């Protein structure tokens, strides 16, 4: 894209983190983003957050972490893979750094997320819907009703042998 910094699109960076069993990964996102979203694809472990303590996570959990003044440290109790997204490219483009946290770390557990999507699938007429999903709203960013002040997340189900029409 021609930027002098990593970006997946003009306002976000996404990617994968792999941590071997009984190993750790130092995630240095200090002052580089306002919001970090980590989805646990597989594994379980803990993340040490400087001013919040340790958070346990496992497969299917979604961690939403505000900007940090110290690196995060992820400890994997078994082979782990994360998918991550953060708004660092937006901050680079705007030439700004965060000054205060807009929310505290929030964890959405796999069971709660799956139960929510399943409840949508069970609604009458859902078989005719273009999307079987829900926007994940963080109760700590109630003014936007989104994951964070800059990140949106849709949890969506695609039934077997189905086709989802593109956005208009």
N, C-alpha and C positions, 0 to 999 in steps of 0.2 A: 504493500500500500504506500510505500515511500516514506513512512515515518522513521524517525531516528530512535524509536523505542518500540518494544514488542507490543503488538496489538493483533487481535483476531478480527476486529472490526474497528471502526473509528473510536468507539467509546468503551470497548470491553476487551479483556484478555481472558481466554479460556484455555484449558489444557488438562492434562492428567498428571497425577503424582502417584508413583509406585513406591511402596515401602516394604522391604522384606520383613519377614517374621522376626520379632524380637529386635527390631532396629528402630531408628528414629530419623526424623527429617526436620531440619530447622527451616522454617518458612519465614523468610525475611521480607515482610511486606510493610515495614515500618514507614509510616507517613506516606505510603505510595498509593493508597486507595482508601475510600471511605467505607467500602463494603466488600467483604469476601464471603463467597458462598462455596461450601464444600459438600458434595454429595458423596456418600460412602458407597462405592460400587461393590466392594467386597472387603471383608476383614472386620476387625474390631480393635479398639485401643483407646487411647486418651490423648487429649490435646491440652497442653499447658498454656494458659493465657495469663500473661504477666499480672494484671490487676483483677482477674476474676477467678483464678484457681484452675483446677483441672476439670475437664468435661469428658465423660465417657461417651463413646459412640460405637455403632456397629452397622453392619450392612443395611442399606436402605435409609439411614438417617441423613438428615439435611442440617448442616451447621451454618448459621448465618452470623458472621463475626464483624464487628465494627473496626474501624481503623485502629492500629496498634502503635504504641511507642516503643515496644520491645518485640523481638521476633517470637513467633509462635513455635512450639515444639510439639510435633506429633510423634507418639510412641505406638508402634504397631505390635499387638500381641500375636497376630498371625498375618500372613501375607495380605497386604492391603492395597487397594486402588481407590483414589479419589478422582472425581471430576471437579474442577474448580472454575469459578468465574469471578472476576473483580473489575472494578471501574477505574483501574489505574490509568489506562489510556485517555479517558475523559479528563482526569486531573492533569495529565501531562499536556494535553491539548489546551486546556484552560490556563495552564501555568499557575496552578493553585496547589496548596496542601491543606489537609483537613485541620481544623482548629479545635473541634470538640466532637465527642461521640453523639450520634443521633439516636442510638439505641444500645442496649447491652446484648451480649451474645444470646442467641435464641437457637434452640435445638428442636427440630420437628422430627419426631420418631417415626420409623417406618410404618408401624401399625396404624398410627393416626392418619398418615398420608394415604395408605392403602384403603382404610375404612372410608375415608372421605370420597375417594374416587369410586369405590364400590357403591356407595350410596347414590352417586350420580347415575351410574349404570342401571340401577334398579328403578329409577323414576320412569313413570309411564311416558312413552313417546321417545325415550332416549335412543332407541334404535334408528330414529330418523335424524338425530342430531349430527351436525358436522364435527363437533368437538365433544368428547366425553372427558372433560377435565375441569379443573378448578384453578383459579389464580390462588397462589399461596400468599395469604396476607399475614404479615407479622403484627401481632398485637402491639408491639412497641413502636411501630411506625403507622399508627392509626390514621394520620392525616392523609396518607397516600393510599392506604389499603393495599400495599404491595410488600414485596419481600424486604426491601430497604428503600431509602429515599431515591436510589438510582437504579436498583435492580428489580425486575419483574420475573416471576417464575410461574409457569403453567405446568401443572401435573396432569398429564393426559394419558388416556388409555386408547390403544388401537386394537380392537378385537381381531382375532385371527381371520385371515382372508378378507380384510376390509381395506378400503381405500379412503384416505382422508383428503378432502378437497383442499387446495391451497387457499391462503388468505386472499381476500379481494383487494 
